[in-house]
């Protein structure tokens, strides 16, 4: 199982590296335009790789709890979720919150997304929604334990431009169903 997980993880990692390699993207674009064929769906391959990896990890967690604990699957799930959210936020062009940008708002201007970026965000949205559902479905104790790590990502997702309203709706659900009850009780 360890070898299988490593293979699927490596595929997802490599697909992400290929997707983020701008010189390779330019070569694909040039070659495909010369050959008059459509460009390969690299972002979709990346999404499918990460979706498969997350599904495998979740199946292990659910069906084989002792193996999951032995292999530290929860940590792998959370690391993968974090990577997916970082990639999505990078695609939006959103800069993480820092005190410098708060003191000088002119350093943090929002530039409208290009059509290509909006298309890429639309392609990445289902994977981000899967991550948001996964986070929102965590048990209360698990969610409160990971919240310090993921709260900045959730805030950054609120502050950036999206290609559809689905991400905002998923954010609303997480804040409403997971974070609000924690605030009311504590």
C-alpha positions as CSV (number, residue, x, y, z in Angstrom):
1,X,0.0,0.0,0.0
2,X,2.9,2.3,0.8
3,X,4.3,1.8,-2.7
4,X,1.0,2.4,-4.3
5,X,0.4,5.6,-2.3
6,X,3.9,6.8,-3.2
7,X,3.3,6.2,-6.9
8,X,-0.1,8.0,-7.0
9,X,1.4,10.9,-4.9
10,X,4.4,11.2,-7.4
11,X,2.0,11.3,-10.3
12,X,0.0,14.1,-8.7
13,X,3.2,16.0,-7.9
14,X,4.7,15.6,-11.4
15,X,1.4,16.6,-13.0
16,X,1.5,19.8,-10.8
17,X,5.1,20.5,-11.8
18,X,4.2,20.1,-15.5
19,X,1.2,22.3,-15.1
20,X,3.1,25.1,-13.5
21,X,6.1,25.0,-16.0
22,X,5.5,28.1,-18.1
23,X,8.2,27.3,-20.7
24,X,6.6,23.9,-21.3
25,X,3.2,25.5,-21.6
26,X,4.5,27.9,-24.2
27,X,6.0,24.9,-26.1
28,X,2.7,23.1,-26.0
29,X,0.9,26.2,-27.2
30,X,3.3,26.7,-30.1
31,X,3.4,23.1,-31.2
32,X,-0.3,22.7,-31.0
33,X,-1.0,25.9,-33.0
34,X,1.5,24.8,-35.7
35,X,-0.1,21.4,-35.9
36,X,-3.6,22.9,-35.6
37,X,-4.6,20.6,-32.8
38,X,-6.1,21.4,-29.4
39,X,-3.7,21.8,-26.5
40,X,-3.5,19.0,-23.9
41,X,-5.6,19.4,-20.8
42,X,-2.7,19.5,-18.4
43,X,-4.7,21.2,-15.6
44,X,-7.3,18.5,-15.9
45,X,-4.7,15.8,-15.7
46,X,-3.3,17.5,-12.6
47,X,-6.9,17.7,-11.1
48,X,-7.6,14.1,-11.9
49,X,-4.3,13.0,-10.4
50,X,-5.0,14.8,-7.1
51,X,-8.6,13.7,-7.0
52,X,-7.5,10.1,-7.4
53,X,-4.8,10.5,-4.7
54,X,-7.3,12.1,-2.3
55,X,-9.9,9.4,-2.9
56,X,-7.3,6.7,-2.2
57,X,-6.2,8.4,1.0
58,X,-9.8,8.9,2.1
59,X,-10.7,5.2,1.3
60,X,-7.7,4.1,3.4
61,X,-8.8,6.4,6.3
62,X,-12.3,5.1,6.2
63,X,-11.8,1.4,5.4
64,X,-8.5,0.7,7.2
65,X,-8.3,2.9,10.2
66,X,-5.4,1.0,11.8
67,X,-3.3,1.0,8.6
68,X,-4.3,4.7,8.1
69,X,-2.9,5.6,11.6
70,X,0.2,3.5,11.0
71,X,0.9,5.2,7.7
72,X,-0.1,8.7,9.0
73,X,-2.7,9.1,6.3
74,X,-4.4,12.1,7.9
75,X,-1.2,14.1,7.6
76,X,-0.9,13.2,3.9
77,X,-4.5,14.2,3.3
78,X,-4.0,17.6,5.0
79,X,-0.7,18.2,3.2
80,X,-2.4,17.5,-0.1
81,X,-5.3,19.8,0.7
82,X,-2.9,22.5,1.6
83,X,-1.0,22.1,-1.7
84,X,-4.2,22.2,-3.7
85,X,-5.4,25.4,-2.0
86,X,-1.9,27.0,-2.4
87,X,-2.0,26.2,-6.2
88,X,-5.5,27.6,-6.5
89,X,-4.7,30.8,-4.7
90,X,-1.5,31.2,-6.7
91,X,-3.6,30.9,-9.9
92,X,-5.9,33.7,-8.7
93,X,-2.9,36.0,-8.4
94,X,-3.8,36.6,-4.8
95,X,-1.0,37.5,-2.5
96,X,-1.2,36.1,1.0
97,X,-2.1,38.5,3.8
98,X,0.8,40.3,5.4
99,X,1.1,43.4,7.5
100,X,3.0,45.4,4.8
101,X,0.0,45.3,2.4
102,X,-2.3,46.3,5.2
103,X,-0.3,49.4,6.1
104,X,0.0,50.4,2.4
105,X,-3.1,49.2,0.5
106,X,-1.6,50.5,-2.8
107,X,0.9,47.6,-2.6
108,X,-2.1,45.2,-2.8
109,X,-4.2,46.2,-5.8
110,X,-6.5,43.6,-7.3
111,X,-5.9,43.1,-11.0
112,X,-8.8,41.5,-12.9
113,X,-8.0,38.0,-14.1
114,X,-7.4,37.3,-17.7
115,X,-9.7,35.0,-19.7
116,X,-7.0,32.3,-19.6
117,X,-6.7,32.5,-15.8
118,X,-10.5,32.5,-15.4
119,X,-10.5,29.3,-17.5
120,X,-7.8,27.7,-15.4
121,X,-9.6,28.7,-12.2
122,X,-12.8,27.1,-13.6
123,X,-10.8,23.9,-14.3
124,X,-9.4,23.9,-10.8
125,X,-12.7,24.7,-9.0
126,X,-13.9,21.1,-8.7
127,X,-10.7,20.0,-6.9
128,X,-10.9,23.0,-4.5
129,X,-14.5,22.1,-3.8
130,X,-13.5,18.6,-3.0
131,X,-11.0,19.9,-0.5
132,X,-13.5,22.2,1.0
133,X,-16.0,19.4,1.4
134,X,-13.3,17.2,2.9
135,X,-12.5,19.9,5.4
136,X,-16.1,20.7,6.1
137,X,-16.9,17.0,6.8
138,X,-14.2,16.6,9.4
139,X,-15.3,15.8,12.9
140,X,-15.3,18.8,15.2
141,X,-12.2,17.8,17.1
142,X,-10.3,17.1,13.9
143,X,-11.4,20.4,12.4
144,X,-10.5,22.5,15.4
145,X,-7.1,20.9,15.4
146,X,-6.4,21.7,11.8
147,X,-8.1,25.1,11.8
148,X,-5.0,27.2,12.7
149,X,-3.3,25.8,9.6
150,X,-6.2,26.2,7.2
151,X,-7.8,29.4,8.5
152,X,-5.4,31.7,6.6
153,X,-6.2,29.8,3.4
154,X,-10.0,30.2,4.0
155,X,-9.5,33.9,4.6
156,X,-7.4,34.2,1.4
157,X,-10.1,32.4,-0.5
158,X,-12.6,35.0,0.7
159,X,-10.4,37.8,-0.5
160,X,-9.7,36.6,-4.1
161,X,-11.5,36.5,-7.4
162,X,-13.2,33.2,-8.4
163,X,-14.5,32.0,-11.8
164,X,-17.8,30.9,-10.2
165,X,-19.8,31.3,-7.0
166,X,-19.3,27.7,-6.0
167,X,-16.2,28.4,-4.0
168,X,-17.8,31.2,-2.1
169,X,-20.8,28.9,-1.4
170,X,-18.5,26.2,-0.1
171,X,-16.7,28.8,2.1
172,X,-20.0,29.9,3.5
173,X,-20.9,26.3,4.3
174,X,-17.6,25.8,6.2
175,X,-17.9,29.0,8.2
176,X,-21.6,28.3,8.9
177,X,-21.4,24.6,9.8
178,X,-17.8,24.2,11.2
179,X,-16.4,27.5,12.4
180,X,-19.6,29.2,13.7
181,X,-20.4,26.4,16.2
182,X,-16.9,26.5,17.5
183,X,-17.2,30.3,18.2
184,X,-20.6,30.0,19.9
185,X,-19.5,27.3,22.2
186,X,-16.1,28.5,23.2
